[in-house]
């Protein structure tokens, strides 16, 4: 069947690129992936999958960082105008996006789960450089302002559809059960826990996921089992002060801008921990109304990270302490909200030899690397840990590709040949496991 796998990937290559470019052109932020979910569901429905959407796919109360009602309504209205049927929007109403697809071959075998994330980032794509930015030159850059697939999730969703098509086409030659998780809200570590708590990973023999890029690598290089997933906390902070005329009665004001600015400086001065790697980043700060008005409000978005959950908790605790004290110095109130939370994780070792054997007949994989540190946070960590804690096997691949710019950059892009490599790795692994 190895030759069939290779031929299959070649046959669907054009579809992979077409799917990827569609997702890239119509990106959606976490919990607003209405069009993306419908597009994926429509394709899977044609393939005969049993689909679970909305509250059937996840536990509503376990979602984190859900957008405002206004933002959700805006996304739903746009999805309706762009052709998403009302019955689908009703299923996903109020940010219940993403879906789960199941396929039972009818023959005894392993339960294999694969996860593909589908959300984009709040980044304005750089469309001014036609020469240097492939999506711009090929006219599939983001159609939506300030939203961009700058991390490769457009490719992940396309690869997921490629895997789904393969399973449906070759199910008579396979055994066991397959569950495909098209996960919303990976960015900000907000969506995986809601799927885990629904029970999709309770009885799993093998869990597979992965990521395009991370660092720039040649096409054909694949990391068999990434490690070094950092635990993380995502925080939104509202500083509430008192407005006043800056010239007439400045003493009557309580400056929320200064409280937030002071906090941001002190936050980056938190001592790093000797127990392992720690991170902090204030990524967004907005405040005030005008030059002659004492600012009565400020909004800050930030994150902490740690090599372990204990180290991340140290960073989070220090962060909260500094924010509260900075607010007190300027006489303002602060409202601190945890809007995302990620845990530490590692893939188990021993996948290198398995993957080398599984892909021995393909020309697409030319170097299998045992492991590399992710050096970032990944929402799939909840899934990796859940499966491994229950005796299943789980790994997280990294698919090498040259990068036009780093992840989360307005010029981010990758070599689309990596889509074929990733698909080959997944279905070759499935073939060997099944």
Buried (B, 14 or more C-beta within 10 A) or exposed (E): BBEBBBEBBEEBBEBBBEBBBBBBBBBBBBBBBBBBBBBBBEBBEEBEBEBBBBBEBBBBEBBBBBBEEEBBEEBBEBBBEEEBEEEBBEBBBBBBBBBBBBBEBEEEBBBBBBBBBBBBBBBEBBBEEEEEBBBBEEEBBBEBEEBBBBBBBBBBBBBBBBBBBBBBBBBEEBBBBBBBBBBBBBBBBBBBBBBBBBEBBEEBBBBBBBBBBBBEBEBBBBBBBBBBBBBBBBBBBBBBBBBBEBEEEEEEBBBBBBBBBBBBEBBEEBEEBEEBBBBBEBEEBEBBEEEEEBBBBBBBBBBBBBBBBEBBBBBBEBBBEBBBBBBEEBEBBBEBEEBBBBBBBBBBEEBBEBBBEBBEEBEBBBEBBBBBBBBBBBBBBBBBBBBBEEEBBBBBBBBBBBBBBBBBBBBBBBBBBBBBBBBBBBBBBBBBBB
